[in-house]
Amino acid sequence: MKTLKIEPEVSIPEYLTGEIQSKLAYVDESIVSAKVHPNRIELLVNTPSSAGEQGISQDKEKEINRKVQRVITSMAKGSIRPKIQVLEDHMDRAVNYDLDPNIKLIRLGELSQEGNGFYTIGPLLSGLIEFFEKQFLNLADSFQAKPYRFPTLISAEMLDRVGYFSAFPHSLSFVTHLREDLDVIDDFAQSTKFVSGGLNTSGESFTRIQTLLSPAVCYHLYFSLADRQLSGGHLAATGVGNCFRYEAINMSSLERLWNFTMREIIFVGSKDYVLENREAGRKRMQEFFETIDFVYRVESANDPFFIGEFRKQAAFQSAFQLKYEIRAFLPFKNDTLAVGSYNYHQDFFGRNLNITLEDSSPAHTSCVAFGLERIAYAFLAQYGLNPKDWPEPVQESIP
């Protein structure tokens, strides 16, 4: 291992520190960790076993420096501080727990890490997730949202149609299979082993990519409505599903998962319809969070766009207040974690997918989304793992 210290060529605004640090995970495969300081970047880099005490070469250092500077320049140069709008602030509620629940969950066998960014979850945590799921289903019922079941796989063709590859290429998870070739399949069966962190199979054995693992639940509904006029003028729907967003070295504990579960309530219709329901959803969830004394705030935010799209898209989302995050307090690190969001996409999906209203105008969309593992994790960070210490509404709902 070697620590590289890099001086940014462009000043990094304080408000972009976290965003830039998260993107440094994608700079180079050799990077083990990254930390952004006011006047320098510190990278812990894996050195080749053959390099000995010399570590990485000067050429490699220059390559990493060049890519780091590219990230910083792309995101920070000419950036404008976003105007953060806080819709709710309940951060003054008392908490009596200050330990990281992830450590104890693993020790108790409630969490078993199967791979980088994905876990098997035990009974206690599963019961807590089910409790939150019931609340979100109650929210869906209040809108008479129609239930949908969506696949884990998602069409590459449809993701391309909505520009996902340019906006979020770094987080994609691809699905393929062996080519329909007897020799290729037989060779795989006879010789494939897991070595050096991966399968020893040639990439030429696999087909071209037509399918990915789904990054979000609501996309499936929008794809199902593509090239159609919306029947009845509007639609409220709900679904739960596995979602996949690769976050490289940023994946740690239940805070950042590659494979996670989301429940969404989705609205399609006129601008007024989707915005009114998004706001109604927020107010109804506020009432629920009050019953369990949940410590959180709701504030404007932006999606984690890739560096080429970040500055433009983040500014657009901020200007029109398109996204609000539910940020739950994590006492053990005196920080917050996004556990849900209230989103408005304007007529983006309506235009790109040709979803029209009865007057032939493009439909608008919004969704209320919750990360089930994250919200359960944040709850445990505030209340601990002993159910006797949990609020009565939670205790009463869990056997």
C-alpha positions as CSV (number, residue, x, y, z in Angstrom):
1,M,0.0,0.0,0.0
2,K,1.1,3.5,-0.7
3,T,-0.5,6.9,0.3
4,L,-0.6,9.5,-2.5
5,K,-1.1,13.1,-1.6
6,I,-2.5,15.2,-4.5
7,E,-2.9,19.0,-4.5
8,P,-6.0,20.0,-6.4
9,E,-5.5,22.3,-9.4
10,V,-9.0,23.7,-8.8
11,S,-10.3,24.7,-5.4
12,I,-12.8,22.3,-4.0
13,P,-15.8,24.0,-2.4
14,E,-16.8,22.6,1.0
15,Y,-20.3,21.7,-0.3
16,L,-18.8,19.4,-2.9
17,T,-16.4,17.6,-0.6
18,G,-18.6,14.5,-0.1
19,E,-19.7,14.3,-3.8
20,I,-16.1,14.5,-5.1
21,Q,-14.9,12.0,-2.5
22,S,-17.5,9.5,-3.6
23,K,-16.5,9.9,-7.2
24,L,-12.8,9.3,-6.5
25,A,-13.8,5.6,-5.9
26,Y,-14.1,5.3,-9.7
27,V,-10.7,6.9,-10.6
28,D,-8.6,3.8,-10.7
29,E,-8.9,0.1,-9.7
30,S,-5.8,0.4,-7.5
31,I,-7.5,2.9,-5.1
32,V,-8.4,1.4,-1.7
33,S,-9.6,4.5,0.0
34,A,-9.9,8.2,-0.7
35,K,-10.2,11.2,1.6
36,V,-10.7,14.9,0.6
37,H,-9.2,17.5,2.8
38,P,-9.5,21.3,2.3
39,N,-6.2,21.6,0.4
40,R,-5.3,18.0,-0.6
41,I,-6.5,14.6,-1.7
42,E,-5.2,11.5,0.1
43,L,-5.5,8.2,-1.7
44,L,-4.5,4.8,-0.3
45,V,-3.3,2.8,-3.4
46,N,-2.7,-0.9,-3.8
47,T,0.8,-1.5,-5.0
48,P,1.7,-4.5,-7.2
49,S,3.2,-7.4,-5.2
50,S,6.2,-7.3,-7.6
51,A,6.9,-3.7,-7.0
52,G,8.6,-4.3,-3.6
53,E,9.5,-1.2,-1.6
54,Q,9.4,1.1,-4.6
55,G,5.6,0.9,-4.8
56,I,3.9,2.2,-7.9
57,S,5.7,3.7,-10.8
58,Q,6.0,7.4,-11.5
59,D,4.0,6.9,-14.6
60,K,1.2,5.3,-12.6
61,E,1.3,8.1,-10.1
62,K,1.0,10.7,-13.0
63,E,-1.9,8.7,-14.5
64,I,-3.8,8.7,-11.2
65,N,-3.1,12.4,-10.6
66,R,-4.4,13.2,-14.1
67,K,-7.6,11.4,-13.5
68,V,-8.1,12.9,-10.0
69,Q,-7.6,16.4,-11.4
70,R,-10.2,15.6,-14.2
71,V,-12.8,14.6,-11.6
72,I,-12.2,17.7,-9.5
73,T,-12.2,20.1,-12.5
74,S,-15.3,18.5,-14.0
75,M,-17.3,18.8,-10.8
76,A,-15.9,21.9,-9.1
77,K,-14.8,24.4,-11.8
78,G,-17.6,27.0,-12.2
79,S,-19.9,25.2,-9.7
80,I,-22.5,27.2,-7.8
81,R,-23.5,26.4,-4.2
82,P,-26.9,24.8,-4.3
83,K,-29.7,26.5,-2.4
84,I,-30.7,23.8,0.2
85,Q,-34.3,24.0,1.0
86,V,-35.3,22.3,4.3
87,L,-38.9,21.2,4.4
88,E,-38.8,19.4,7.7
89,D,-36.2,19.5,10.6
90,H,-36.7,17.1,13.4
91,M,-33.0,16.8,14.4
92,D,-33.6,18.0,17.9
93,R,-35.3,14.9,19.1
94,A,-33.4,13.0,21.8
95,V,-31.5,9.8,21.1
96,N,-30.0,7.5,23.7
97,Y,-27.8,5.3,21.6
98,D,-24.5,6.1,19.9
99,L,-23.0,2.9,18.6
100,D,-22.7,1.6,15.1
101,P,-25.4,-1.1,14.9
102,N,-23.6,-2.8,12.0
103,I,-20.9,-4.2,14.3
104,K,-23.3,-5.8,16.7
105,L,-25.6,-7.1,13.9
106,I,-22.7,-9.0,12.5
107,R,-21.6,-10.3,16.0
108,L,-25.2,-11.5,16.7
109,G,-25.5,-13.2,13.3
110,E,-28.1,-10.8,12.2
111,L,-25.9,-9.8,9.3
112,S,-23.8,-12.1,7.2
113,Q,-21.7,-10.6,4.4
114,E,-21.9,-12.7,1.4
115,G,-19.9,-10.4,-0.8
116,N,-18.8,-6.8,-1.3
117,G,-22.0,-4.8,-0.9
118,F,-24.5,-7.5,-0.2
119,Y,-25.6,-9.3,3.0
120,T,-27.9,-12.0,4.3
121,I,-30.2,-10.4,6.9
122,G,-31.5,-12.2,10.0
123,P,-34.8,-12.3,11.8
124,L,-34.5,-9.2,14.0
125,L,-33.6,-6.9,11.2
126,S,-36.0,-8.6,8.8
127,G,-38.9,-8.0,11.3
128,L,-37.9,-4.4,11.5
129,I,-37.8,-4.0,7.7
130,E,-41.3,-5.6,7.6
131,F,-42.6,-3.1,10.1
132,F,-41.5,-0.2,7.9
133,E,-42.8,-2.0,4.8
134,K,-46.3,-2.1,6.4
135,Q,-46.2,1.7,6.9
136,F,-45.2,2.3,3.3
137,L,-48.0,0.0,2.2
138,N,-50.4,1.9,4.3
139,L,-49.2,5.1,2.5
140,A,-49.7,3.4,-0.8
141,D,-53.2,2.4,0.2
142,S,-54.1,6.0,1.2
143,F,-53.6,6.8,-2.5
144,Q,-55.4,3.6,-3.7
145,A,-52.1,2.8,-5.5
146,K,-52.3,-0.2,-7.7
147,P,-49.9,-3.0,-6.8
148,Y,-47.3,-4.0,-9.3
149,R,-44.5,-6.7,-9.4
150,F,-41.4,-5.7,-11.3
151,P,-38.5,-7.8,-12.5
152,T,-35.0,-7.7,-11.1
153,L,-33.7,-7.5,-14.7
154,I,-34.1,-4.4,-16.8
155,S,-33.8,-3.7,-20.5
156,A,-30.6,-2.1,-21.8
157,E,-32.5,-0.7,-24.7
158,M,-35.0,1.1,-22.5
159,L,-32.4,2.4,-20.2
160,D,-30.6,3.9,-23.2
161,R,-33.8,5.5,-24.3
162,V,-33.9,7.5,-21.1
163,G,-30.2,8.4,-21.1
164,Y,-29.2,6.4,-18.1
165,F,-25.9,5.3,-19.5
166,S,-24.6,8.9,-19.7
167,A,-26.0,9.9,-16.3
168,F,-25.0,7.0,-14.1
169,P,-22.5,4.7,-15.9
170,H,-20.4,4.2,-12.8
171,S,-23.2,2.5,-10.8
172,L,-24.4,0.0,-13.5
173,S,-24.5,-3.8,-12.9
174,F,-24.6,-5.9,-16.1
175,V,-26.1,-9.2,-16.8
176,T,-24.9,-11.7,-19.4
177,H,-24.7,-15.4,-20.1
178,L,-22.5,-17.9,-21.9
179,R,-22.8,-17.8,-25.7
180,E,-25.0,-20.5,-27.2
181,D,-21.9,-22.5,-28.4
182,L,-21.3,-26.0,-27.2
183,D,-17.5,-25.6,-27.2
184,V,-17.7,-22.4,-25.1
185,I,-20.1,-24.0,-22.6
186,D,-18.1,-27.2,-22.4
187,D,-14.9,-25.3,-21.8
188,F,-16.5,-23.2,-19.1
189,A,-17.8,-26.4,-17.4
190,Q,-14.4,-28.1,-17.5
191,S,-12.0,-25.3,-16.6
192,T,-13.7,-22.4,-14.8
193,K,-12.5,-21.6,-11.3
194,F,-12.7,-18.6,-9.0
195,V,-9.1,-17.3,-8.8
196,S,-7.6,-14.0,-7.8
197,G,-10.9,-12.3,-7.0
198,G,-12.9,-13.5,-10.0
199,L,-13.6,-16.2,-12.6
200,N,-10.8,-17.2,-14.9
201,T,-13.1,-17.2,-17.9
202,S,-12.5,-15.1,-21.0
203,G,-14.9,-12.3,-21.7
204,E,-15.3,-13.6,-25.2
205,S,-17.3,-16.5,-23.7
206,F,-20.2,-14.2,-22.9
207,T,-22.9,-12.6,-25.1
208,R,-23.3,-8.9,-25.8
209,I,-25.1,-7.2,-23.0
210,Q,-28.8,-6.7,-23.5
211,T,-29.9,-6.7,-19.9
212,L,-28.8,-5.1,-16.6
213,L,-29.8,-5.4,-12.9
214,S,-32.4,-2.8,-12.2
215,P,-31.2,0.4,-10.5
216,A,-34.7,1.7,-9.5
217,V,-38.2,0.4,-9.1
218,C,-40.2,3.2,-10.9
219,Y,-38.4,2.8,-14.2
220,H,-40.2,-0.5,-14.8
221,L,-43.6,1.2,-14.6
222,Y,-42.6,4.0,-16.9
223,F,-41.3,1.5,-19.5
224,S,-44.5,-0.5,-19.3
225,L,-46.4,2.8,-20.2
226,A,-44.1,3.7,-23.1
227,D,-45.7,4.7,-26.4
228,R,-49.2,4.7,-24.9
229,Q,-51.8,7.2,-23.9
230,L,-52.4,7.0,-20.1
231,S,-55.7,5.4,-19.5
232,G,-57.9,7.5,-17.1
233,G,-55.6,10.5,-17.2
234,H,-53.5,9.5,-14.2
235,L,-52.1,6.5,-12.3
236,A,-51.0,5.7,-8.8
237,A,-48.9,2.6,-8.4
238,T,-46.7,0.9,-5.9
239,G,-44.1,-1.8,-6.0
240,V,-41.1,-3.2,-4.1
241,G,-38.0,-4.6,-5.7
242,N,-34.3,-5.4,-5.5
243,C,-32.2,-2.5,-6.8
244,F,-28.5,-2.5,-7.7
245,R,-26.1,0.4,-7.7
246,Y,-22.4,-0.3,-7.6
247,E,-20.5,2.1,-5.4
248,A,-17.0,0.5,-5.4
249,I,-15.0,1.3,-2.2
250,N,-17.9,3.5,-1.0
251,M,-19.8,0.3,-0.1
252,S,-19.7,-0.2,3.7
253,S,-22.2,-1.8,6.1
254,L,-25.9,-1.2,5.4
255,E,-25.3,2.4,4.6
256,R,-24.1,1.7,1.1
257,L,-25.2,-1.6,-0.5
258,W,-24.7,-2.9,-4.0
259,N,-27.9,-4.9,-3.7
260,F,-30.7,-3.2,-1.7
261,T,-34.5,-3.1,-1.6
262,M,-36.8,-0.2,-2.3
263,R,-40.5,0.4,-1.9
264,E,-41.9,3.1,-4.1
265,I,-45.2,4.8,-4.6
266,I,-45.3,6.2,-8.1
267,F,-47.6,8.8,-9.7
268,V,-48.1,9.4,-13.4
269,G,-50.4,12.2,-14.8
270,S,-50.6,15.9,-15.0
271,K,-48.1,18.2,-13.3
272,D,-50.6,19.2,-10.6
273,Y,-51.6,15.6,-10.0
274,V,-48.1,14.3,-9.4
275,L,-46.9,17.3,-7.4
276,E,-49.9,17.3,-5.1
277,N,-49.5,13.6,-4.4
278,R,-45.8,13.9,-3.8
279,E,-46.5,16.6,-1.2
280,A,-49.4,14.6,0.3
281,G,-47.1,11.6,0.7
282,R,-44.5,13.7,2.5
283,K,-47.0,15.0,5.0
284,R,-48.4,11.6,5.7
285,M,-45.0,10.2,6.3
286,Q,-44.2,13.1,8.6
287,E,-47.2,12.0,10.8
288,F,-45.9,8.4,10.9
289,F,-42.3,9.4,11.7
290,E,-43.6,11.5,14.6
291,T,-45.2,8.5,16.2
292,I,-41.8,6.8,16.5
293,D,-39.8,9.9,17.3
294,F,-37.6,9.4,14.3
295,V,-34.7,11.9,14.1
296,Y,-34.4,13.3,10.6
297,R,-34.8,16.2,8.2
298,V,-36.1,16.6,4.7
299,E,-34.0,18.7,2.4
300,S,-33.5,19.4,-1.3
301,A,-30.8,17.2,-2.9
302,N,-29.5,15.9,-6.2
303,D,-28.9,12.4,-7.7
304,P,-25.4,11.0,-7.8
305,F,-24.7,11.9,-11.5
306,F,-21.4,10.9,-13.1
307,I,-18.7,13.6,-13.4
308,G,-19.6,14.6,-17.0
309,E,-23.2,15.2,-16.1
310,F,-22.9,16.2,-12.5
311,R,-22.5,20.0,-12.6
312,K,-25.3,20.6,-15.2
313,Q,-27.8,18.1,-13.9
314,A,-27.3,18.8,-10.2
315,A,-27.8,22.6,-10.8
316,F,-31.0,21.8,-12.8
317,Q,-32.4,19.6,-10.0
318,S,-31.5,22.2,-7.4
319,A,-33.0,25.1,-9.4
320,F,-36.4,23.4,-9.8
321,Q,-36.3,21.6,-6.4
322,L,-37.0,18.2,-8.1
323,K,-35.6,16.0,-5.3
324,Y,-36.0,16.0,-1.6
325,E,-34.2,13.5,0.6
326,I,-35.3,12.0,4.0
327,R,-31.9,12.2,5.8
328,A,-31.9,10.2,9.1
329,F,-29.6,11.0,11.9
330,L,-26.8,8.5,12.7
331,P,-25.7,9.4,16.2
332,F,-22.5,7.2,16.2
333,K,-20.9,9.3,13.4
334,N,-22.9,12.6,14.0
335,D,-24.0,12.5,10.4
336,T,-27.0,11.8,8.3
337,L,-28.0,9.1,5.8
338,A,-30.6,9.4,3.0
339,V,-33.2,6.7,3.7
340,G,-35.9,7.9,1.3
341,S,-36.8,10.6,-1.2
342,Y,-39.6,12.6,-2.7
343,N,-38.9,13.0,-6.4
344,Y,-40.4,14.9,-9.3
345,H,-39.2,14.2,-12.8
346,Q,-41.3,16.8,-14.7
347,D,-42.2,15.4,-18.1
348,F,-38.8,13.7,-18.6
349,F,-40.2,10.2,-18.8
350,G,-43.3,11.3,-20.6
351,R,-41.2,12.9,-23.4
352,N,-38.5,10.3,-23.7
353,L,-40.9,7.3,-23.5
354,N,-43.9,8.9,-25.3
355,I,-46.3,8.5,-22.4
356,T,-49.1,10.9,-23.2
357,L,-52.2,12.3,-21.5
358,E,-55.6,12.5,-23.1
359,D,-54.7,15.9,-24.7
360,S,-51.6,14.3,-26.2
361,S,-49.2,16.2,-23.9
362,P,-46.4,14.3,-22.3
363,A,-47.2,12.9,-18.8
364,H,-45.4,14.1,-15.7
365,T,-44.2,11.6,-13.1
366,S,-43.2,11.6,-9.4
367,C,-42.4,9.0,-6.8
368,V,-42.0,8.5,-3.1
369,A,-39.2,6.0,-2.5
370,F,-37.8,4.3,0.6
371,G,-34.6,2.2,1.1
372,L,-35.8,-0.6,3.4
373,E,-32.4,-1.7,4.7
374,R,-31.2,1.9,5.1
375,I,-34.2,3.0,7.1
376,A,-34.1,0.0,9.4
377,Y,-30.3,0.6,9.9
378,A,-30.9,4.3,10.7
379,F,-33.6,3.3,13.2
380,L,-31.2,0.9,15.0
381,A,-28.5,3.6,15.0
382,Q,-31.0,5.8,17.0
383,Y,-32.6,3.1,19.2
384,G,-30.2,0.2,19.5
385,L,-30.8,-3.5,19.0
386,N,-32.8,-4.2,22.2
387,P,-36.6,-4.2,21.2
388,K,-37.5,-3.2,24.7
389,D,-35.9,0.2,24.0
390,W,-37.9,0.8,20.8
391,P,-41.0,3.0,20.6
392,E,-44.2,1.3,21.5
393,P,-45.7,1.4,17.9
394,V,-42.6,-0.6,16.8
395,Q,-42.6,-3.1,19.7
396,E,-46.3,-3.8,19.3
397,S,-45.9,-4.6,15.6
398,I,-43.0,-7.0,15.8
399,P,-43.6,-10.5,17.4
